[in-house]
Amino acid sequence: MKNENILVTGGAGFIGSNFIRYVLNKNPNYRIINLDKLTYAGNLNNLRGIEKNKNYTFVRGDICDKKTVEKLAKNCGIIINFAAETHVDRSIMDAGSFVKTDVFGTYVLLNAAKKFGIKRFIQISTDEVYGSIDKGSFKETNNLNPSSPYSASKASADMLVMAYHTTFNLPVIITRSSNNFGPFQYPEKIIPFFILRALNDKFLPLYGDGTNVRDWLFVLDNCEAIDLVLNEGGNGEIYNIGSGNEITNKELSSLILKELNKPISLIKFVKDRPGHDKRYSLNCNKIRNLGWKPRHEFLDALKKTIQWYKDNEWWWKPLKKG
């Protein structure tokens, strides 16, 4: 699949833009068409410099728009769907846009893939579809038990993707990664949110008692894993992608403050959000058996991420003003 036209949806977002940078740098024969609606979290500055690449094309559009999707899909051999509404807090306030984009948008893409005989459809999902787990780690075969409207919309999309494989033999793969972090992440997510607040000596609002556990995966490790399953994964398969870096949100906050030489007193505990999952954990033996493992050590990657936000005010200051 080295010379295919690839339709990347949501490629102006955090993970999608990092993936485009990664694959174009790795393989100059990839030809990327980036379809993105440019909602609040879509940012063409995430791809500054890439627009000059002869193998890259940007199209502003909505994955829910059948006409636009089919126009692009008919000339592509692969679809990778990063496009999604992803912020849990926003889904609690208004679930409608999540259902529309994450479920109906995936449906539109699947129909286009079926119509034009797409060779591979990669659905980018999340560990949150499994829900919370007290002990052990979720395998790909575990039942889905989403807690928030966001994770429910992603779980619904996953089930639809697998149904198209079973019913129409569509060559699909689903990846479910743990919490990503790194450059170009919109400042509503906890790591960039806390970095920018700490830089400005503002308190860090920590839900509940701060003991909720997350596994942190550097975004470029996720990009490498997605590229691997694109080329070597099995049709109809699901792959968990995690790093094993499980820490509490309180510990994460403390690490950020320490790296920025800010006082621990900036942490402020606030009322917990509804349906807040206690712990996410993934069993990643399946993708490791394909030969993948994370290349980036967590603390080093966190320090590099913090430094990136310190060095790139040009990128985040306009977002904060907005």
N, C-alpha and C positions, 0 to 999 in steps of 0.2 A: 504493500500500500504506500510505497514511497513517492509515487508520482500522481496521486489522486488529487482532484479538487475537493477540498474539505469545507463544508458549511459549518462554521462555528457560530452558535447563537449565544448572545450575551457576552460577546468577546470584548466589550468595553468595560466589563465589570472586573472585580478583583481577581478571581481565579482564572476567568477566561482570558483576560489580557496577559496575565503571566504565562498562561499556556501558549498563547500565540507567539509571544517573545521567545519562549523556550523552543518550540518546534521549528520556527523559522531560523533560529540560530543553529539548531542541531542539524536540520536537513533543508538545504536551500531549494530542494525540489518539491517541497510541500507548497501547494497553492491554496491560500486561505481566503475565504469569503466570510467576512465578519458581519453578521446581522445583529443589530442592537437597537433597541427602542430609545436608548439614552434617557432613561428615567433618572431620578435623583442620584442613584448609585452608579450609573453608567457615565463614564468620563473618558473622552478621547485623549485627554492628557495622559491616561494610563498607557497609551500607545504612541507617545511622542517619538518621532523618528521612524517608526515602523511604516507610517503612511507612504514613505518614499520607496519601500521595498516593492519591486516589480511583481512579486508573488503574493501581494496582499491587496485586498479590496474591501472597503467599508461600505455597507449599505445600511442606512437608517430605516428601521422598520420593526414591526411587531410580529412575534411568532404566532399571534392569534389571527393574523391576516393571511388567509389561505392563498390569495392571489400572489402576494409577495413571496411567501414561502415556496410555493410551487415554481415560480419563475426562477428562483435561485437553486432549488433542490434538483431540478431536472438536469442541471449541468454539473452535479456533484456526485461523487461516489460514496462519500462519508458525511454523516451528520453527527456533530458533537454538541449536545444541548446543555450549555451552562446557564441559559437564560432562566431566571427565577426571581421571585420575591423571596427574600431569605431572612429578614429580621424578625425574631420571635415577638419582640415588644410591639412592633407595628402590626403583626398578625393578630395580636390580642385586641388591638384597637379597631382594626378593620380587616376582616378575613377575606372580603370579596375579591380584592385584587390578587390575593394569593391563589384562590381557587381558579380565577380566570387565567392567570399567567402559568402557574405551575401545573395545573391539570388540563385546562382546555388548550393552552398553548402547546403542551406536549402531544395532545391528541392531534392537533393540526400537523405537527411535524411528523408524527408517526404515519398519518395518512399520506403525506407527501413521500415519505420514504418507501411506503408500500407501492404507491403509484409509479414511481420512477425506478424501482428496483435497486434501492440503495444497498451497497455492499456491507455496510456496517453502521449501526446506530448506537452511539454511546450516550447513555443518560447519566448525567452527573447528579448524584443524590447525596445523602447525608446520614451520619450515624444516628441522628435524632429520630429517624423513622422507627428505630427499635424501642424507643422510650428509655427509661432509667433502669439500671441494674445495680443491685447492692454488692454482689460478689460475682467473680468470674467475668467473662467477656462474651459479647454476642458473636455468634457465627452467622454466616450468610443464610443459613437455613432456619434461623430463629423467626418466630412470628413477629409481625410488626405491631407496635403498640404506641403510636404517637400520642404526645401529650398536648401539643399546641396546635393552633390552626395552621401554622407554618409547616410543622412536621407532618401533620395530617395531609396537607396538600402534596407534599413530596412523596409520602407513602402512597397516596392515590395515584400519582403519576407513575411510580415504580410498578404498581400493580397493572396499570394500563399497558406499560411497556412490555411486561412479561406476558400479558394476554395477547398482544400482537405477535409475540414470538410463538406462543402456543397455537393460536388460531390461524395465523397467516405465514408462519415460519419466517418472520422477519428477523434478520440477523442482528440481534440487540445484545448489548452488554450494559450492566449497571455498575457504577462505582459508588461506594458509600464511604466517604472519608470522615475523619474526625475533624475537630476545629482547626481550620487553616489560619495562618498568620504570615505576615511579610509585607513587602512594599506594595503600595497602591491600594491598601484596604480602606474602604470607606470608614470615616471616623465615628460611626455609630457602633461599631463592633468593639468589644471590650479592650483589646490590646491597644489599637490606635486611640481609642477614646480616652483611656487612662493615661497613655503617654502624653497626649496633647493637654489634658487637664493638669497633669503633674508639671509639665513644662511651664504652665501659666500659674502654678501654685494654687490650683483649685482643688477642692476635695474630690476624692474618688468614691462615688456612691456604690457601695457593695451590697448586693441583695442578701437579705436574711443574715445568717451568721458567717457567710463567706466560705462555707465548707463544701459547697457544690464542686464536684470533681470533673475536670475536662482533660482530654488527651490532645496535646497541641502538636500540630503537624505543619512544618514549614512548607509554604505554598509550592516551592520548586520541587520538593520531594513528591508532592501530589501530582504535579505536572508530569514528572518522569513516570510515575505509576500509570497515569492515564495514557500516556504515549505507549507504554509497554502493553497494556491490555488492548489498545487499538490495533497493535500489530500481532500480538501473540495470544490474546485472550480467546476464550471459547464462546461461540454463539450461545445465547440464552443463559450466560453465566453472570453471577453477581460477585463483585470483589470488594471486600472491606479494605480500606487504606488507613492505617493508623501508625503512630510512631512509638507508642508505649510511654509517652511523656505525660503521665497522669499527675496533675497537681490540683490543689484546691484554688478557687478564685482568690482567696485571701493570700495564699502563697504567691500566686502570680502577681498580685498587686504589690506585694512586698518586694519582689524581684525588680519590678519596674521602678519603684521608688528608690531602691538601693542603687540601681544603675544610674539614675538621674541625680543622685545625692540629695534626695528630698526626704523630709521627715515622715516616719510611719504614721504620724498623727493626721496626715492627709486622708487616711482611710476613714470613711464614715459609713456605718451600717445603716441601710434603709429598709423599708418594708419590702418583703419578698414579693416577687411577681407571681401571678396565678399559675399553677401547674408547672412550677419550676422543677425540672428533672434534677435528681440528686447526683447521679454519676453516669457518665458514658464510658464505655470500654469496648474495644473491638478485638476479636480474634482475627489476626491477619495472616495466618498460616497459608491460606490459599494463594494470595498474591506473592508471598515470599517464596513459595514453591515455583513461581514463574521466574524468580531471580531478582525480585525487587527488595530493597531495604532502604530506609531513609539514610541519606548521605550527610545530613546536617544535624549536628549535636544541638540540643534544644537551647541551652544557655548561650552558646555562640550565635545561633540564629536570632534569638531574642535580642541580644546586644546589637547585632547588625541591623535589626528592624528598628530598634529605638534610635540608632544613629541615623538611619535613613530618614526618619521623620524629623529629626533635628536638622538634617542637611537639606531638606526639601520643602521649605515653607512655601515656595512657589506653587507646589501642588496642593497642599492642604488648606492654606489660608483662604483661598476663594470658596472652598467648600464650607468652611466654618462661617464665613460671612453669609453664605446662602442659607 
